[in-house]
Amino acid sequence: MSVYQATASAPVNIACIKYWGKRDTKLILPTNSSLSVTLDQDHLRSTTTSRADPSFKTDRLWLNGKEEEIKDVGRLSTCIKEMKRLRREVEDKNPNEPKLSTYGVHIASKNNFPTAAGLASSASGFAALVSSLAALYKLPATPSELSLISRQGSGSACRSLFGGYVAWEMGSASDGSDSLAIEVAPQSHWPDIHALICVVSDDKKGTSSTSGMQRTVETSPLLQHRIKHVVPERMEAIKKAILARDFDSFARITMQDSNQFHAVCLDTDPPIFYMNDVSRTIIAIITEYNRVSVENGGKLKAAYTYDAGPNAVIYAPKENLKEIISLIIKYFPQADAFKDPFNLFGAQGVG
Ligand code: 2P0
């Protein structure tokens, strides 16, 4: 008897140009393009195993060992349906292929980092789910084609289909067919950039990204300025900086975009606050660290960025990491100020 099973894993990505706002909430089409760096270490990944069997009557999913409901019109069921549709195309072309698209599928996914650690688990989760189904169904799809489907699970998940430096091009088609992820550069192009993750709080966030960004779309005039007049130029400038391995420009744009993202959150009615006092202190430390470098004729040495939560991600060339870690520990000496699942800090290579 044949066993139809496949396992795939996908990493977390951290955006430098932030996705915040949808123009289509069902298809998950964004109001602006975004760009991220995919972390390459083993300890920030989701791993998913999918199995199809004629005896499975329904599709089922277990997340970290606990069964989750697959709602009929939800994002999970959309992704599974789309993957089965692509499988049917394979079966129609090759009549000898087993009809896996007609079987139920059982999916088990786990994160090797605490789901509540405030790190984006939906991005790696949906990317791993789509990758494991693509392997199970032997789809001849490229990562960009698969990103069209993981995008419908969670917007940021489309960027985790690639390693390295990745853009999510917003596209203009109303069916979403051109809203996909592309590789800007592989990790090997610029392996010197590392991401230092400072877990400021592992509490569950107060406002989910999904509901927060819709409130921003509905109420923030600043978001309209951002999507029309700021992000398009920033996307081009940061791609150029990455291709030229220009850390100074990369860092400047990354910090500006994090700041503007949090500004549009504040411009939302009612306002959304994701950073806390510790987050803001880390901004001050990095700002001062960069100021001293620039005043002495040097360049920017680190870039902070914050997502929909208080945790800091600091991008820096490898040679500066030790200095940055000692600076932060100097200001936050008590170990429990940082509940890091990886012994205080996780210094990550990217890619
Ligand atoms: C990003 N974030 O670009 C931005 C920065 C949070 C701040 O992508 O509704 O969890 O599932 O599409 O992907 C969070 O948004 O939201 C996010 P949905 P998602 O990484």
Residues whose N, C-alpha, C, O or C-beta is under 5 A from the ligand:
A	BS01	2P0	A15 I17 K18 Y19 S34 S122 G153 S154 G155 S156 A157 S209 T210 D307 A308
